[in-house]
Amino acid sequence: MNRLVRLAAVAALALCPSVSVQAQETPARQYTPEQIDRLIVHAQSGSAVIRPQAAERLARIGKPAADRLLAMAGTSLGELALLGPSLIEVLGRFDDPRFRALLWPAMEDAEFPWRPAVSRSLAHRPLPAEWGRLQGFLEDPIAPVRLATLDALALLSSDGDAARAVPFEPLAVARLTDENDVVRRRAAVLLDGRGHSRALLWLLEDLQRTDTYFDLPTGEAARYAAANALQALDIDLAGFEAYLPPTTETNQAALGSLKERLLARARASEAKLPDATRALVPRTVPAIARVGGPVEGARLGLLLKSCRRGDYYLRWTDDDQLIIGYGNPARVKLPEGTTRRLMAAADTAQEANPGKVYWGRPGCDMESFRMPRVGQPDARLQQLILSKDERPAPDLRPAALSTLGAAMAASIPTDDVLDASDPRTRELAQRVRGAFASIGGPVAPR
Amino acid sequence: MEALSPSRGVRGEEPPAETSYHLGMPFLVLLLLIGGVIAAPGVLLDRSWKVGGQVQAAMERGEAPSNEVVEVSILRLKNARYRKGRPLPEWVQELDGKKISLWGYMAIGTLEGLGEFELVPESCECGKSKVNHFVQVTLDDDVTRFIPGRITLVGTFSCGEVEEDGFITSVYRLSTDQLP
């Protein structure tokens, strides 16, 4: 009976939006400074799952929490960083210009450790005057920053200011060739909301992915993300199941139906657009967003994930190819014997650090080396990980791994050999060295 | 962390103050009745409102647990629709109490020598974890050591919100004997 009453109450509230809104807006309670401080401790040093929940509660408290956090944030980026990512992420929700004044220098400092959180904080309620400043971050090396910037610009462009609404669409179209599939999907959804539903064909492509980065099922993850995005738009998936391979009979049939639905939606939406913008979204999905062929014989891997310098997914194959990215990765032929030489350096790195697989402290920056186990060429690949938090960690990487890292970076071809139109390969060697330097320390120059 | 009390906020916090809706009581009662009528069929047909209840009911009936191992994708769990305080999807609830096989990665920062750890779909969750994005693994006959690669575990799955101090600390859990 109790649960019936509870549900009845929920249904009743849902039936009367004015009641819900007023309930949310009514200040619920007063918090003592000690209670606020306890929540701050949870948001800074609770478990990874508690931190964002505690920060969320502080955001709901409002001014008393804002005042306390402002005092803690200090005046330097170092002090701001000590708040940690969960608290930084909610600062933008307090609608206090003093927080924006603190967040912007952090956004503009490439070495600030929590830039993804900063960007989401700023994007929560962006100011019209920030349009130009934000636009520059659409080319940021960090995908979550590009994503938050896209969201912020979308929000600003939909506030009824026609003068800005026009330039947003080309900016979103440019993100359809972003190197990161999450950013591409968001751009597609935002464009659909502006009548460019053809962009949803990018998501249809993701539904067909089966790619992996070694044992990481990047294709399956993309299928879930695309399916969720389409369902959020109330698009019937025609029975598509993301957990099943796209090649199953039911998924093949579903993909066929879905393609028809999406094309019909595209035609209907484009018919309402002015002639000048009707063809803004390309008629064909570009290579970077298409389903890729299999990667055979990957023997070595370097995965750099950095909240300071971006993400790099690199693989070296038996037949001396460098595979860059995932999904439909870029493939570059290397001089014969390159992979063999790198594998020798990988053996040395393992022998110099027997049994050791992890260095550093958990944080937002990581180097992951994958390599065959010494003496067990057919066993599952060994993975060695370095991780760094907000604190400086000079000499984090052991010497033998630095030698391997230097050799990996040196094997990346020069820019004149690589495709300058592909964002994954542009200035790749330089960017990989920069990421190495930022995470585990510099590797030897070429 | 401080001692936790399940039904209140941070220890010592008072319950929320009454909310004023600026509406007459008769209108609210009418809405409650309408809501009740709308909600009743769903509630009555939902046999698994209480997550974990299926297992308990089966045990009370004296049914032996099945030894069949169900292979589950951690990505599917991560993407299952979850909203705080609401029932998990039926297919997740049906796994409650079952023996499952699950792959994933130890969260970076897993300390050595503990009896539990978080299993995540990708090793770097970058210090931020949504409650439905990991499986809390308990080791019955082992302690943790950090394994950097993908691991597959077989154990007994349970689901449903675990709340401490007003924070949801887990939704998915796996009890297994030892690490691979």
Chai-1 contact restraints between the chains, C-beta under 6 A:
chainA,res_idxA,chainB,res_idxB,connection_type,confidence,min_distance_angstrom,max_distance_angstrom,comment,restraint_id
A,L4,B,V43,contact,1.0,0.0,6.0,A-B,restraint_1
A,L7,B,A39,contact,1.0,0.0,6.0,A-B,restraint_2
A,L7,B,V43,contact,1.0,0.0,6.0,A-B,restraint_3
A,A8,B,L32,contact,1.0,0.0,6.0,A-B,restraint_4
A,A8,B,G35,contact,1.0,0.0,6.0,A-B,restraint_5
A,A8,B,G36,contact,1.0,0.0,6.0,A-B,restraint_6
A,A8,B,A39,contact,1.0,0.0,6.0,A-B,restraint_7
A,A11,B,G35,contact,1.0,0.0,6.0,A-B,restraint_8
A,A11,B,I38,contact,1.0,0.0,6.0,A-B,restraint_9
A,A11,B,A39,contact,1.0,0.0,6.0,A-B,restraint_10
A,A12,B,L31,contact,1.0,0.0,6.0,A-B,restraint_11
A,A12,B,L32,contact,1.0,0.0,6.0,A-B,restraint_12
A,A12,B,G35,contact,1.0,0.0,6.0,A-B,restraint_13
A,L15,B,L31,contact,1.0,0.0,6.0,A-B,restraint_14
A,C16,B,L31,contact,1.0,0.0,6.0,A-B,restraint_15
A,V19,B,Y21,contact,1.0,0.0,6.0,A-B,restraint_16
A,A23,B,T19,contact,1.0,0.0,6.0,A-B,restraint_17
A,T26,B,T19,contact,1.0,0.0,6.0,A-B,restraint_18
A,A28,B,P16,contact,1.0,0.0,6.0,A-B,restraint_19
A,A28,B,A17,contact,1.0,0.0,6.0,A-B,restraint_20
A,R29,B,P16,contact,1.0,0.0,6.0,A-B,restraint_21
A,R29,B,A17,contact,1.0,0.0,6.0,A-B,restraint_22
A,Q35,B,V10,contact,1.0,0.0,6.0,A-B,restraint_23
A,Q35,B,E13,contact,1.0,0.0,6.0,A-B,restraint_24
A,R38,B,V10,contact,1.0,0.0,6.0,A-B,restraint_25
A,L39,B,V10,contact,1.0,0.0,6.0,A-B,restraint_26
A,A48,B,G127,contact,1.0,0.0,6.0,A-B,restraint_27
A,A48,B,S129,contact,1.0,0.0,6.0,A-B,restraint_28
A,V49,B,S129,contact,1.0,0.0,6.0,A-B,restraint_29
A,V49,B,V131,contact,1.0,0.0,6.0,A-B,restraint_30
A,I50,B,F167,contact,1.0,0.0,6.0,A-B,restraint_31
A,Q53,B,F167,contact,1.0,0.0,6.0,A-B,restraint_32
A,P85,B,G127,contact,1.0,0.0,6.0,A-B,restraint_33
A,D215,B,R150,contact,1.0,0.0,6.0,A-B,restraint_34
A,E220,B,L75,contact,1.0,0.0,6.0,A-B,restraint_35
A,A221,B,L75,contact,1.0,0.0,6.0,A-B,restraint_36
A,Y224,B,L75,contact,1.0,0.0,6.0,A-B,restraint_37
A,Y224,B,N79,contact,1.0,0.0,6.0,A-B,restraint_38
A,Y243,B,S73,contact,1.0,0.0,6.0,A-B,restraint_39
A,Y243,B,R76,contact,1.0,0.0,6.0,A-B,restraint_40
A,K305,B,C124,contact,1.0,0.0,6.0,A-B,restraint_41
A,V357,B,P148,contact,1.0,0.0,6.0,A-B,restraint_42
A,Y358,B,F146,contact,1.0,0.0,6.0,A-B,restraint_43
A,P362,B,I108,contact,1.0,0.0,6.0,A-B,restraint_44
A,P362,B,G109,contact,1.0,0.0,6.0,A-B,restraint_45
A,C364,B,C126,contact,1.0,0.0,6.0,A-B,restraint_46
A,C364,B,G127,contact,1.0,0.0,6.0,A-B,restraint_47
A,M366,B,C124,contact,1.0,0.0,6.0,A-B,restraint_48
A,Q383,B,P148,contact,1.0,0.0,6.0,A-B,restraint_49
A,Q383,B,G149,contact,1.0,0.0,6.0,A-B,restraint_50
A,I385,B,P148,contact,1.0,0.0,6.0,A-B,restraint_51
A,S387,B,I108,contact,1.0,0.0,6.0,A-B,restraint_52
